[in-house]
């Protein structure tokens, strides 16, 4: 294949907590998704606290939040490290994301309208531009922003939190798959979803989502 792997999910993932914890959480998460912290790499709360100029308490809280969404894993008195997410775990998380995003579509698309569709169109074009240049990082960012427009409109906090719990696993696992996914099919599903949102048509939006469901997550080099 010739297409780079790109995360398929999206969200913002910041819930009620202190601004310092939020800042530390987002800083670590960005480092993970940008490849500055790699799966299996050990991390130290004291080292992070010194690096970020904060106390160890908000760092520990941020790391616990990252553990809750599966991005950090720890063994008592042994290590804290960036999670190593297998291709199968990525595929499993994708199955959950598809189900939850379908619920978002059912709730949100009937009241989303052209303004939301316009914002999604901007991110879709960012994705296409990044695809043309095979810029994996920009593709991932545009894709995440694209799908988050609908998630951010949900009035169901439990649904938003559920998506948050799997989307980062998909993003992290998607960076380390043994083969590439079909990103052109992802681009086609984005285009179809924009049209459905502009028309306030949840049925058509669910059909666009079904296109993503047919994108295979490779479990081995031969897939």
LOZA-772223 format. One record per residue (C-alpha): residue number from 1; x, y, z; residue in three letters. Coordinates in nm, 3 decimals, padded with zeros to 5 digits. Example, Ala and Ser with C-alpha at 12.3 -4.5 7.8 and 13.67 -1.06 7.14 Angstrom:
% LOZA-772223
num;east;north;up;residuo
1;01.230;-00.450;00.780;ALA
2;01.367;-00.106;00.714;SER
END
This chain:
% LOZA-772223
num;east;north;up;residuo
1;00.000;00.000;00.000;UNK
2;00.105;00.362;-00.043;UNK
3;-00.116;00.549;00.202;UNK
4;-00.001;00.639;00.556;UNK
5;-00.195;00.529;00.860;UNK
6;-00.417;00.799;01.007;UNK
7;-00.626;00.795;01.324;UNK
8;-00.995;00.756;01.246;UNK
9;-01.149;00.905;01.557;UNK
10;-01.168;01.245;01.721;UNK
11;-01.255;01.441;02.030;UNK
12;-01.137;01.718;02.257;UNK
13;-01.129;01.526;02.580;UNK
14;-01.108;01.800;02.844;UNK
15;-01.345;01.756;03.136;UNK
16;-01.394;01.950;03.458;UNK
17;-01.067;01.968;03.648;UNK
18;-00.804;02.228;03.733;UNK
19;-00.645;02.437;03.453;UNK
20;-00.299;02.315;03.557;UNK
21;-00.402;01.949;03.532;UNK
22;-00.567;02.018;03.196;UNK
23;-00.250;02.185;03.070;UNK
24;-00.027;01.898;03.181;UNK
25;-00.271;01.643;03.037;UNK
26;-00.282;01.815;02.698;UNK
27;00.095;01.862;02.691;UNK
28;00.162;01.493;02.750;UNK
29;-00.112;01.388;02.510;UNK
30;00.029;01.611;02.236;UNK
31;00.375;01.466;02.292;UNK
32;00.231;01.115;02.251;UNK
33;00.039;01.188;01.933;UNK
34;00.327;01.383;01.781;UNK
35;00.564;01.094;01.845;UNK
36;00.781;01.272;02.101;UNK
37;00.675;01.011;02.357;UNK
38;00.669;00.660;02.213;UNK
39;00.486;00.342;02.316;UNK
40;00.675;00.166;02.592;UNK
41;00.872;00.476;02.688;UNK
42;00.891;00.518;03.064;UNK
43;00.790;00.848;03.218;UNK
44;00.856;01.000;03.558;UNK
45;00.612;01.227;03.737;UNK
46;00.900;01.409;03.909;UNK
47;01.086;01.462;03.582;UNK
48;00.771;01.585;03.411;UNK
49;00.694;01.819;03.700;UNK
50;01.041;01.971;03.676;UNK
51;01.022;01.998;03.299;UNK
52;00.680;02.167;03.305;UNK
53;00.748;02.384;03.609;UNK
54;00.462;02.249;03.818;UNK
55;00.428;02.036;04.130;UNK
56;00.402;01.657;04.114;UNK
57;00.034;01.661;04.218;UNK
58;-00.113;01.792;03.888;UNK
59;00.126;01.567;03.695;UNK
60;00.001;01.263;03.885;UNK
61;-00.361;01.367;03.825;UNK
62;-00.293;01.414;03.454;UNK
63;-00.121;01.075;03.433;UNK
64;-00.418;00.913;03.605;UNK
65;-00.651;01.066;03.345;UNK
66;-00.424;00.931;03.074;UNK
67;-00.438;00.589;03.237;UNK
68;-00.817;00.612;03.239;UNK
69;-00.823;00.650;02.859;UNK
70;-00.559;00.385;02.799;UNK
71;-00.273;00.608;02.687;UNK
72;-00.056;00.549;02.995;UNK
73;-00.008;00.221;03.176;UNK
74;00.156;00.161;03.513;UNK
75;00.270;-00.119;03.741;UNK
76;00.286;-00.032;04.111;UNK
77;00.641;00.052;04.225;UNK
78;00.779;-00.062;03.889;UNK
79;00.705;00.173;03.601;UNK
80;00.478;00.425;03.438;UNK
81;00.499;00.426;03.060;UNK
82;00.322;00.516;02.739;UNK
83;00.086;00.232;02.654;UNK
84;00.175;-00.019;02.387;UNK
85;-00.150;-00.062;02.196;UNK
86;-00.163;-00.365;01.970;UNK
87;-00.327;-00.367;01.625;UNK
88;-00.605;-00.583;01.770;UNK
89;-00.665;-00.332;02.050;UNK
90;-00.677;-00.057;01.788;UNK
91;-00.934;-00.252;01.586;UNK
92;-01.140;-00.319;01.899;UNK
93;-01.134;00.049;01.994;UNK
94;-01.239;00.136;01.640;UNK
95;-01.545;-00.089;01.674;UNK
96;-01.645;00.096;01.990;UNK
97;-01.582;00.437;01.832;UNK
98;-01.804;00.352;01.535;UNK
99;-02.092;00.258;01.763;UNK
100;-02.056;00.571;01.976;UNK
101;-02.014;00.803;01.680;UNK
102;-02.331;00.658;01.532;UNK
103;-02.510;00.770;01.848;UNK
104;-02.356;01.117;01.810;UNK
105;-02.482;01.136;01.452;UNK
106;-02.834;01.035;01.552;UNK
107;-02.842;01.299;01.823;UNK
108;-02.663;01.588;01.656;UNK
109;-02.705;01.580;01.277;UNK
110;-03.076;01.675;01.277;UNK
111;-02.980;02.010;01.433;UNK
112;-02.630;02.064;01.295;UNK
113;-02.694;02.252;00.971;UNK
114;-02.486;02.439;00.716;UNK
115;-02.267;02.630;00.961;UNK
116;-02.130;02.307;01.108;UNK
117;-02.101;02.157;00.760;UNK
118;-01.896;02.459;00.652;UNK
119;-01.657;02.414;00.944;UNK
120;-01.623;02.044;00.864;UNK
121;-01.557;02.131;00.500;UNK
122;-01.259;02.343;00.602;UNK
123;-01.107;02.050;00.790;UNK
124;-01.191;01.811;00.507;UNK
125;-00.994;02.031;00.267;UNK
126;-00.708;02.043;00.516;UNK
127;-00.715;01.664;00.515;UNK
128;-00.709;01.649;00.135;UNK
129;-00.419;01.894;00.117;UNK
130;-00.225;01.689;00.371;UNK
131;-00.309;01.370;00.182;UNK
132;-00.174;01.520;-00.140;UNK
133;00.154;01.592;00.035;UNK
134;00.150;01.268;00.238;UNK
135;00.191;01.472;00.556;UNK
136;00.079;01.220;00.818;UNK
137;00.083;01.463;01.110;UNK
138;-00.135;01.721;00.935;UNK
139;-00.368;01.451;00.810;UNK
140;-00.418;01.324;01.163;UNK
141;-00.483;01.673;01.299;UNK
142;-00.733;01.759;01.025;UNK
143;-00.911;01.427;01.066;UNK
144;-00.941;01.471;01.442;UNK
145;-01.076;01.824;01.404;UNK
146;-01.320;01.711;01.135;UNK
147;-01.491;01.444;01.342;UNK
148;-01.488;01.644;01.662;UNK
149;-01.728;01.908;01.527;UNK
150;-02.023;01.675;01.579;UNK
151;-01.892;01.531;01.907;UNK
152;-01.861;01.879;02.055;UNK
153;-02.230;01.945;01.980;UNK
154;-02.352;01.648;02.179;UNK
155;-02.553;01.724;02.492;UNK
156;-02.471;01.384;02.636;UNK
157;-02.161;01.404;02.861;UNK
158;-02.148;01.026;02.901;UNK
159;-02.138;00.985;02.524;UNK
160;-01.861;01.242;02.489;UNK
161;-01.661;01.076;02.764;UNK
162;-01.708;00.734;02.608;UNK
163;-01.569;00.856;02.278;UNK
164;-01.278;01.017;02.459;UNK
165;-01.197;00.685;02.622;UNK
166;-01.136;00.514;02.287;UNK
167;-01.038;00.781;02.039;UNK
168;-00.689;00.840;02.178;UNK
169;-00.623;00.467;02.175;UNK
170;-00.710;00.468;01.806;UNK
171;-00.482;00.766;01.744;UNK
172;-00.189;00.611;01.929;UNK
173;-00.242;00.261;01.796;UNK
174;-00.296;00.392;01.444;UNK
175;00.054;00.538;01.438;UNK
176;00.210;00.195;01.488;UNK
177;00.007;-00.040;01.269;UNK
178;00.195;-00.304;01.068;UNK
179;00.047;-00.172;00.741;UNK
180;-00.144;00.128;00.611;UNK
181;-00.517;00.191;00.623;UNK
182;-00.715;00.315;00.324;UNK
183;-00.703;00.690;00.382;UNK
184;-00.865;00.766;00.048;UNK
185;-01.175;00.579;00.161;UNK
186;-01.161;00.790;00.477;UNK
187;-01.154;01.105;00.264;UNK
188;-01.457;00.983;00.068;UNK
189;-01.649;00.917;00.389;UNK
190;-01.565;01.267;00.512;UNK
191;-01.707;01.418;00.192;UNK
192;-02.026;01.213;00.225;UNK
193;-02.064;01.310;00.590;UNK
194;-02.032;01.681;00.508;UNK
195;-02.317;01.654;00.257;UNK
196;-02.534;01.470;00.508;UNK
197;-02.469;01.728;00.781;UNK
198;-02.547;02.016;00.545;UNK
199;-02.882;01.850;00.471;UNK
200;-02.957;01.761;00.837;UNK
201;-02.987;01.401;00.717;UNK
202;-02.888;01.150;00.988;UNK
203;-02.963;00.849;00.766;UNK
204;-02.717;00.969;00.504;UNK
205;-02.466;01.051;00.778;UNK
206;-02.490;00.697;00.910;UNK
207;-02.428;00.568;00.558;UNK
208;-02.113;00.781;00.546;UNK
209;-02.006;00.633;00.879;UNK
210;-02.065;00.283;00.741;UNK
211;-01.801;00.359;00.478;UNK
212;-01.548;00.391;00.760;UNK
213;-01.665;00.062;00.908;UNK
214;-01.540;-00.107;00.590;UNK
215;-01.188;00.032;00.634;UNK
216;-00.981;-00.258;00.764;UNK
217;-00.738;-00.211;01.051;UNK
218;-00.439;-00.429;00.951;UNK
219;-00.343;-00.683;01.214;UNK
220;-00.030;-00.808;01.039;UNK
221;00.210;-00.710;00.761;UNK
222;00.021;-00.924;00.510;UNK
223;-00.321;-00.764;00.565;UNK
END
